[in-house]
Amino acid sequence: MTHLKIVHGDATQEEIAALVVALATRPVSTAKAPPKHENWRDPAQRMRKPLPVGQGAWRSSGLPR
């Protein structure tokens, strides 16, 4: 539960009521989704992926991932 405390000045009951109504009716801000990362412009995407190591590595190096 949140509390409202006037720390400076003297407000009337009507001013406090108006403040409470204004705060209660304001829209709640939602977190914006991060912008979508476009891979086609990323230079790291043009770098070669590590080659597989071990038995059958030569075969799996030519297969799509």
HUTA-V117774 format. One record per pair of residues at least 24 apart in sequence whose ideal C-beta (glycine too) atoms are under 6 Angstrom apart, sorted by sequence separation. I is the first residue (numbers start at 1). GAP is how many residues later the second one is. D is the distance in Angstrom with one decimal. If there is no record, write none. Layout:
i,gap,d
I,GAP,D
I,GAP,D
This chain:
none
